[in-house]
Amino acid sequence: MKKLMLCFLMLFAFITGCSNSGSSGSGGSSGSAPVELGTLPNGSRVYVSANNLPLSASGSAEATISLSGGSPNESFVINYVINKALSVNRTHNVADVDTGISINPSSCTLGTAGSNLPTSCKLIISASDSTSAGTYTITPTAAPVSGGATVVLSPITLLVSGSTSPSSNAIDSFSLNGSAGTIIGNNIAVTVPYGTNVTNLVATYITTGSSVSVGSNVQVNGQTTNDFSGPVVYTVTAENGSTQNYTVSVTVAANTANAITAFSLNGTPGVISGQTITVEVPYGTSVTALIATYTTSGETVSVGSTLQVDGVTSNDFTAPVVYTVTAANGTTQNYTVTVTVAANTAKAITAFSLNGSAGTIVGDNIAVTVPDGTSVTALVATFTTTGTSVAVGGTAQVSTVTPNDFTSPVVYTVTAANGTTQNYTVTVMVAPPAYFQAFYPNGCTVNNTAAGIVGNCECIQDPATNKIWTVVGPNNASTNGSWDKWTGESLTAYNATDKCGLIAGGWAMPSAPNAVLGSMSASNPGGDWGDIATLAGANGTPINLGEWMNNNGFNLMCNYYWSSSSVDLDGAWDVEMTSGQMQIYQKTSVGDCVLLVHP
């Protein structure tokens, strides 16, 4: 009769809880994450849908056993052994004492992929009138169908509530969302993990009473949620109507986190591997006072006894430095920070010369002009570099020592301390010959605008041909100011006296490139003028003879100069210096000057 009444009261409590109680939710066997029970020889893992299943006398609960993974085409028979844990720390198994608990089905055959067997089995776990309140365990075993050792898996825990007498109204076991409580008298203390939301926790308990309520809300074991922001009073009612209150207080554990999740030194990020942090700072960095910027889940960070301030505190990283992170709960974790300085990346050539001729460095190109007549087949470079080594091909270069052939461009490879390289292409040009120089200068200086030398000479010698040149004309009174026009008598008179240290005679007008009209250029040289035109127009561009010749020592004051291919006055030519054009002029032309050449 007592058991019948108990069943009635539990059914009433369930119906009332569904219709009138506060909120109810997942807990115990409902909505929890699967719990792993063990691994089988083929690699399959065995899971139960929930553990710590609440169960009332004459009631039932559901759970699902499942296989996951493992080699294919394997099958196992799952059986169960039921035990009761006694308060005297002894365990009776089903062979010793009748627990009154049954499992349906009593065994399941499960298989992996390819076995054509299910991978899960739903269990109905039932208690009987003879089941007394307490903690029970169901230990699953798995036996391979193909033969082999039986594997004993981790037990499934049952929390069975039930009346032990008409006046019993105790809570013998209590947990919240899997966190076990400590019962001292009528007080239950539960510490839940850090970060737990305590506003809707589900209690799982063992009671000897017939019903449990919080205020007016009847509780459903493993389902009903409550807000534990403050203490919650659970009232247990016995079969005879007597009650007993239990006050449940919940504490959220202090944060155990004590990790460094990001770390950098003076803007250089570190690499975190376990409790080791490595940072490579740029070449040249002084490591004696680096400032760390970090992210931590702990409460404090220290180095030795010195509390660290993110982005502020400096440390000497000449040797590894240990950072200690302390969690809110006082636990600590050490991180060892090791700093290395990167090798030098510099690999430039900052100065370069060949046999004393300085080069011009533009980007990774070096241009060197060597004097006329220089042999370029074995030039020795003098250079300055920020790298650790310089090579041409596979040959190491020594400044002021190693010769190279510069007939074609030569590539110098500079290697930095960190192994990276930079190529420089050196191109050598031989300077053209100096066509003019002072002849019998008597102290005068050859004019050369490009060299910053200013001066004029009466006579100039072309070393390529050894010819000597001079000019007479209306603006050159020192020679013969009357030579406004060409006159054979004037040339005869000019040749009658010594000039420029030469014995009298030999001076003549320069011969024209050819006997017909045409342009004078590098492609149309000829006669005495050709010696000048070949050099002045060496690059094939239009020439300005007047400007070019003045830059090489002449004192040209006229735009036009007479020329002739013979002493025939009627065959005289006129050279326009600004354009290189040659035109026929009659001897009556005025304003023209005379350029004379001596062989």
Buried (B, 14 or more C-beta within 10 A) or exposed (E): EEBEEBBEBBEEBBEBBEEEBBEBBBBBBBEBEBBEBBBBBBEBBBBBBBBBBBBBBBBBBEBBBBBBEBEEEBBBBBBBBBBBBEEEEEEBEBEEEEBBBBBEEEEBBBBBBEBEBEBEBBBEBBBBEEBBBBBBBBBBBBBBBEEEEEBEBBBBBBBBBBBBEBBBBBBBBBBBBBBEBEBEEBEBBBBBEBEBEBEEBBBBBBBBBBBBBBEEBBBBBBBBBBBBEEEBEBBBBBBEEEEBEBEBBBEBBBBBBBBBEEBBBBEBEBEBEEBEBBBBBEBEBEBEEBBBBBEBBBBBBBBEEEEBEEEEBEBEBEEEBEBBBBBBEEBEBEBEBBBEBBBBBBBBBEBBBBBEBEBEBEEBBBBBBBEEEBEBEEBBBBBEBBBBBBBBEEEEBEBEEBEBEBEEEBEBBBBBBEEBEBEBEBBBEBEEEBBBBBBBBEEBEBBBEEEEEEBBBBBBBBEBBEBBBBBBBBEBEEBBEEBBBBBEEBBEEBBEEEBBEBEEEEBBBBBBBBEEEBBBBBEBBBBBBBBBBBBBBEEEEEBBBBBBBBBBBBBBEBBBBBBBBEEEBEBBBBBBBEBBBBEEBEBEBEEBBBBBBBE
